[in-house]
Each structure stands twice: as structure tokens, then as C-alpha cells.
């Protein structure tokens, strides 16, 4: 089965593609609708669409930018269809994100940040280094500062983000986050549960997480 990845400007998204994205989300917990997705297209720069046999299997809004001079890939609302082939779809999506990062920021380490709802989202960060938060690790002051910067970038309102747990308090709706469900949850690090202990999924909480794509690893994708 052939997987095809396309990344383009959000302004190029058509109504038919937004409807495809909404149909994909209808099978998962997010239930993102076309109207909301259209508003997201106005808020983000790029959209990555992953297809298998011409059928949409995943998508991700994103932007490449510098935050305080540091190169970053910011991943917004995203969703991967719950199929037996979700792992290669997720890998293709993230590989494309990292490939674009090295083209935009050659010879630099790049921060990759997003919002997660469950521990399964950490599967998107398999190729990253020094992911924060992570089990058994106490974040440094600078890392907590990065959490605050990302919260600001995501438009999180004051008072809803806890910089020590990296948790964003929800508003009773599914957050605009990276929606992915693991095919093999038993393979996830059980200690990740301690990180998500403060995440109330029913309330719509999410976790801000980030990691680093190192220049030496990125150059292989150029």
C-alpha cells in the first residue's frame, strides 16, 4: 500500500479536503467538524495530508518559525485515523515535518512542540531527543520557560496552564491537540501514566510536550 504525503499552504485547502478531514475525525473522540477545521486553516500556515491509496488517513496543521531565535516546528490540531496502518501514517507525517525542518533550518537543532491528550501521542516523538515532560525527570527552569512560551503560542489563556505539570485545563470540549490512539498501548512506557495523571480528558485537558530534533539526525532527511 502506497503512502503519499503532501504539505501545502493552508490557504490552498479546499472545501472537499476539509470535509475529508472532518469525516476522518468523526471516527475518533475529537469530532472536529468542517467549520472548526476551516477556522484552524486561518490560524496556521501549513497543512500536511497523509493518504494511503488516495484515501485520507491523517493530517496535521503546523508552522515553521523561530521563537526567541530558536527554530521550531509547532504542531497544531492533528488527527490520525484509527486503522491497523496508523503507525506508518504517523511516521510518514512526522518524517515530513522533520524533513521540512532541516530544509528551513539547516545545521540547527529544532524544537518540536504540540499538545497531547493521551500518552499515545508520545509515539509521534520517537525520533526526538530530550522530550519534556518525561517520566522520572524534573524539568529545568529553562524547560518550564519553554512550556510557557508554547502555551502562549497556542493561545492558552492565563490561569489555565500549569507550568510545573505542563497541563492545560480544558473547557469541557475536546482540545485542539494532536489526536492519536496507539495501535499497541501495551508497548507504551507505563510510567507515562504519571505524567498524564493530572490530565482530565473528560474536562478537555491537554498536555504541552516538546522535544528536540538534532541537526545531526535531521541532515539525514535533507
Order of alpha helices (4+ residues) and beta strands (2+ residues): beta-alpha-alpha-beta-beta-beta-alpha-beta-beta-alpha-beta-beta-beta-alpha-beta-alpha
